[in-house]
């Protein structure tokens, strides 16, 4: 495991997930169910998605030359930055209302988060980081810890968090960070 890769991945994924629909989903489910069970379900779903994303990211290195991967990653980071900036004005608190927990909070949380994360910004970023650093365990560790942290904040903080954190501002900060990563990746591709 490469600790500096974990240290780079954690804040990128944390910032991207903080104002995300899955964060709000965890928060809302925790207000209706047991927070610990909601966190366990969300944590399990995040582990599965991180495994998928890192596998896809590392597979890119097998298919494309290194310069091609760096260019591809730069483009995806740029798209992620645009997506995060655009999403900075949207609220997604209602994304969970249709999920009812007849199988318990753990399973409900797992299903909601598992479905909501497909093609999500953090899943794409995790794949990008795995392709960039070619260290799936390090990227998976940083991404998983970040996702678990956001889920923990959501289930422990409840509605108080929504009064303290401006989701639009966090998404815009994420967009700026992703723009920097896109520039860095592009610079490396051109070397």
C-alpha positions in Angstrom: 0.0 0.0 0.0 1.2 3.5 -0.9 0.2 6.0 1.8 0.6 9.1 -0.3 -1.9 7.6 -2.8 -4.3 6.9 0.0 -3.8 10.5 1.2 -4.5 11.9 -2.3 -7.6 9.7 -2.9 -9.3 10.3 0.5 -9.9 14.1 0.2 -10.9 13.9 -3.5 -13.5 11.2 -3.0 -14.6 12.8 0.4 -15.3 16.2 -1.2 -17.0 14.6 -4.2 -19.3 12.5 -2.0 -20.1 15.0 0.7 -22.9 16.7 -1.2 -23.9 13.7 -3.2 -27.3 12.0 -3.4 -26.0 8.9 -1.5 -24.9 11.2 1.4 -28.4 12.6 1.5 -29.9 9.1 1.1 -27.9 7.9 4.1 -29.0 11.0 6.1 -32.7 10.5 5.2 -32.6 6.8 5.9 -30.9 7.4 9.3 -33.8 9.7 10.3 -36.2 6.8 9.6 -34.2 3.9 10.8 -31.3 2.9 13.0 -28.2 4.9 12.1 -25.8 2.1 12.7 -27.7 -0.3 10.4 -28.0 2.4 7.7 -24.2 2.9 7.9 -23.6 -0.9 7.6 -25.7 -1.2 4.5 -24.2 1.9 2.9 -20.7 0.7 3.8 -21.2 -2.6 2.2 -22.5 -1.0 -1.0 -19.5 1.3 -1.1 -17.1 -1.6 -0.8 -18.7 -3.3 -3.8 -18.6 -0.2 -5.9 -15.0 0.7 -5.0 -13.9 -2.9 -6.0 -15.7 -2.5 -9.3 -14.2 1.0 -9.9 -10.6 0.1 -9.1 -10.8 -3.0 -11.2 -12.0 -1.0 -14.2 -9.4 1.7 -13.6 -6.5 -0.7 -13.5 -7.8 -2.5 -16.6 -7.4 0.7 -18.5 -3.7 0.4 -18.0 -3.7 -3.0 -19.6 -5.5 -1.7 -22.7 -4.0 1.8 -23.3 -0.4 3.0 -23.3 0.5 5.1 -20.3 0.3 8.5 -22.1 -3.1 7.4 -23.4 -4.3 6.6 -19.9 -3.0 10.0 -18.6 -4.9 11.8 -21.4 -8.0 9.7 -20.8 -7.9 10.3 -17.1 -7.4 14.1 -17.7 -10.5 14.2 -19.9 -12.5 12.3 -17.3 -11.4 14.5 -14.5 -12.4 17.5 -16.6 -15.8 16.0 -17.3 -16.1 15.2 -13.5 -15.3 18.8 -12.7 -17.9 20.1 -15.1 -20.4 17.6 -13.7 -19.6 18.6 -10.1 -19.9 22.3 -10.9 -23.3 21.8 -12.7 -24.6 19.7 -9.9 -23.6 22.4 -7.4 -27.0 24.0 -7.7 -29.2 20.9 -7.5 -30.6 19.3 -4.4 -31.0 15.5 -4.2 -32.6 15.0 -0.8 -35.7 13.4 -2.4 -33.8 10.7 -4.1 -34.6 8.1 -1.4 -38.2 8.7 -0.6 -39.4 5.8 -2.8 -37.2 3.2 -1.0 -39.1 1.6 1.9 -37.4 -0.7 4.3 -39.5 -3.8 4.6 -36.3 -5.9 4.7 -34.6 -3.8 7.4 -32.4 -0.8 7.4 -29.2 -2.6 6.5 -30.6 -4.1 3.3 -32.6 -1.0 2.4 -29.5 1.1 2.8 -27.4 -1.3 0.8 -29.9 -1.4 -2.1 -30.4 2.4 -2.2 -26.7 3.2 -2.1 -25.8 0.4 -4.5 -28.3 1.6 -7.1 -27.5 5.3 -6.6 -23.8 4.8 -7.0 -23.8 3.3 -10.5 -22.2 5.8 -12.8 -21.9 8.3 -9.9 -19.1 10.9 -9.8 -17.2 9.1 -7.0 -17.3 5.8 -8.8 -15.9 7.4 -11.9 -13.3 9.3 -9.9 -12.2 6.1 -8.1 -11.7 4.4 -11.5 -9.8 7.4 -12.7 -7.5 7.4 -9.6 -6.9 3.7 -10.0 -5.9 4.2 -13.6 -3.7 7.1 -12.7 -1.8 5.6 -9.8 -2.0 1.9 -10.7 -2.3 1.1 -7.1 -5.7 -0.5 -6.6 -5.3 -1.3 -2.9 -4.2 2.2 -2.1 -6.9 3.9 -4.2 -9.5 1.5 -2.8 -8.4 2.2 0.8 -8.6 6.0 0.3 -11.9 5.9 -1.5 -13.5 3.4 0.9 -12.5 5.4 3.9 -13.7 8.6 2.4 -17.1 7.1 1.4 -17.5 5.5 4.9 -16.6 8.8 6.5 -19.2 10.7 4.6 -21.8 8.0 5.4 -20.9 8.2 9.0 -21.2 12.0 9.0 -24.6 11.6 7.4 -26.1 9.1 9.7 -24.6 10.7 12.9 -25.5 14.3 12.0 -28.9 14.0 10.6 -30.6 17.3 9.6 -28.1 19.4 11.5 -25.6 18.8 8.8 -27.9 20.2 6.1 -28.0 23.5 8.0 -24.2 23.7 8.3 -23.0 22.5 4.9 -23.8 24.4 1.7 -23.9 21.5 -0.8 -23.4 23.9 -3.7 -20.2 25.3 -2.3 -18.8 21.8 -1.6 -19.6 20.7 -5.2 -17.9 23.8 -6.6 -14.8 23.2 -4.4 -14.8 19.6 -5.7 -15.0 21.0 -9.3 -11.9 23.1 -8.7 -10.0 20.2 -7.2 -11.0 18.0 -10.2 -9.9 20.8 -12.6 -6.5 20.8 -10.9 -6.3 17.0 -11.2 -7.3 17.2 -14.9 -4.5 19.7 -15.5 -2.0 17.6 -13.7 -3.0 14.5 -15.7 -2.9 16.4 -18.9 0.6 17.8 -18.1 1.8 14.2 -17.4 0.3 12.9 -20.7 2.2 15.6 -22.6 5.5 14.8 -21.0 
